[in-house]
């Protein structure tokens, strides 16, 4: 069996190219009292999310906005924030955060794809570094929720069906898929294509004026523990 030598930070320095094409860091190792910050800098949807690192934890924050580093993957979508958090007991959590000014049905579908491909990238990096991810948490930071039924009722989403949809009903499959995505958002039980089961999801309500918010890192212990 091939075993990795050296500490995690030694492996990072020896294996991972540290600088992106723009001269910025590809990753940053953070310890408390430092905190990670996720930013979306678009003028009409600025967001800034503080991610608190608990005492005794180590956080690796990755920057995936530059394309071309994961050419072996079929998709190259990125979430705004991607972290590996290592606890004092050695347990490793992946945290993925996407920022949106408002969450709609279409935006939510995009968010899920961004999270999916970001998770593949974190798994690839963890494998290279000899790490095993024990738990995955997904987070969406937003100013306005236009997806929840109580926030913006949309009759086209329909109601959840029992026993599947009828093949005789045109468009029923599409309506059911939309409703399932809505329920995933409302219940914080998220399914990503290519992965079994549900991931724990966290909503981060941003200040509507400033776009600032706080993400709990690590998240409260999930009701859906995942070992990948």
Secondary structure, DSSP 8 states (H G I E B T S, - for coil): -----S-HHHHHHHHS--B-TTSSBSEEEEETT-EEEEEE--GGG-EEEEEE--TT-EEEEE---SSSS-TTSS-----SEEEEEE-TTS-EEEEEEEEEEEE-HHHHHHHHHHHHHHHHHHHHHHHHTT----EEEEEEEEEEE-SSTTTS--GGG----SS---TTSTTHHHHHHHHHHHHHHHHTEE--TTS-S-EEEEEEE--TTT-EEEE-SS-S--SS----
